[in-house]
């Protein structure tokens, strides 16, 4: 996965720039979408293991945490890595 992670974020940023033009939004849109995807996958894990309410609480806690919110606002590979790790936990 390490070899794939290195070029994936620049490729996604290139797609964002192609769609929205050069700017901060086009570079950060993927971090925001991947963070929201991570929250959705967290909801799914909580729902499958416990119940719907637990999944909702887990996703809400993740979405409102300071670290998660801060990482979703910058274009770094940490959000990408976290998304794929949580996605791997969903595949069972």
C-alpha positions as CSV (number, residue, x, y, z in Angstrom):
1,X,0.0,0.0,0.0
2,X,2.9,2.4,0.6
3,X,3.8,2.4,-3.1
4,X,0.3,3.2,-4.0
5,X,-0.2,5.9,-1.4
6,X,2.6,8.1,-2.7
7,X,1.1,9.0,-6.1
8,X,-2.6,8.6,-5.3
9,X,-3.0,12.0,-3.5
10,X,-1.3,14.0,-6.2
11,X,-3.4,12.3,-8.8
12,X,-6.6,13.1,-6.9
13,X,-5.4,16.7,-6.5
14,X,-4.8,16.8,-10.2
15,X,-8.3,15.7,-10.8
16,X,-9.6,18.3,-8.4
17,X,-7.6,21.0,-10.1
18,X,-8.9,19.8,-13.5
19,X,-12.5,20.1,-12.3
20,X,-12.4,23.2,-10.0
21,X,-9.3,25.0,-11.3
22,X,-6.2,26.0,-9.3
23,X,-7.0,26.9,-5.7
24,X,-7.1,25.7,-2.2
25,X,-10.5,24.1,-2.5
26,X,-9.5,21.9,-5.4
27,X,-6.5,20.6,-3.3
28,X,-8.5,20.1,-0.2
29,X,-11.7,18.6,-1.6
30,X,-10.4,15.0,-1.5
31,X,-9.4,15.3,2.1
32,X,-12.8,16.5,3.0
33,X,-14.6,13.7,1.0
34,X,-12.3,11.0,2.3
35,X,-12.9,12.2,5.9
36,X,-16.6,12.1,5.4
37,X,-16.2,8.6,3.9
38,X,-14.2,7.6,7.0
39,X,-17.0,8.9,9.2
40,X,-19.6,6.9,7.1
41,X,-17.5,3.7,7.3
42,X,-17.2,4.2,11.1
43,X,-21.0,4.5,11.3
44,X,-21.2,1.2,9.3
45,X,-18.8,-0.6,11.6
46,X,-20.6,0.6,14.7
47,X,-24.0,-0.4,13.3
48,X,-22.8,-3.9,12.2
49,X,-21.0,-4.7,15.5
50,X,-23.5,-3.1,18.0
51,X,-26.5,-1.1,16.8
52,X,-27.5,1.9,14.8
53,X,-27.3,4.3,17.7
54,X,-23.7,3.2,18.5
55,X,-22.7,3.7,14.9
56,X,-24.2,7.2,14.8
57,X,-22.4,8.1,18.0
58,X,-19.1,6.8,16.7
59,X,-19.4,8.7,13.5
60,X,-20.5,11.9,15.3
61,X,-17.5,11.6,17.7
62,X,-15.1,11.1,14.8
63,X,-16.7,14.0,12.7
64,X,-16.5,16.4,15.6
65,X,-13.1,15.5,16.9
66,X,-10.4,18.2,16.7
67,X,-7.8,16.0,15.0
68,X,-10.2,14.7,12.4
69,X,-11.5,18.1,11.6
70,X,-8.0,19.6,11.4
71,X,-6.8,16.8,9.1
72,X,-9.8,17.1,6.8
73,X,-8.8,20.8,6.1
74,X,-5.3,20.0,4.8
75,X,-4.1,18.0,1.8
76,X,-1.9,15.4,3.4
77,X,-1.9,11.6,2.9
78,X,-3.0,10.9,6.5
79,X,-6.7,11.2,5.7
80,X,-6.2,8.9,2.6
81,X,-4.4,6.3,4.7
82,X,-7.0,6.4,7.5
83,X,-9.8,6.0,4.9
84,X,-8.3,2.9,3.4
85,X,-7.5,1.4,6.8
86,X,-11.1,1.9,7.9
87,X,-12.3,0.6,4.5
88,X,-10.2,-2.6,5.1
89,X,-11.9,-3.0,8.5
90,X,-15.3,-2.9,6.7
91,X,-14.4,-5.7,4.2
92,X,-15.1,-9.0,6.1
